[in-house]
């Protein structure tokens, strides 16, 4: 799940093999959620962060870029 609260991005990830839980899709601060096994790829280059949450078959669930 990806949330934004007070200008801060929050990532909650846990789809690496344990039982999956249904996220609360109705939360007002929630930007995206998915009930899938996945892994996260994070690339930091200078002041740029690129994030991807990816299913085992290669499908991208979520992605975003932050610049600081």
Buried (B, 14 or more C-beta within 10 A) or exposed (E): BBBEEEEEEEEEEEBEEEEEEEBEEEEEEBEBBBEBBBEBEEEEEEEEBEBBBBBEEEEEBBEBEEEE
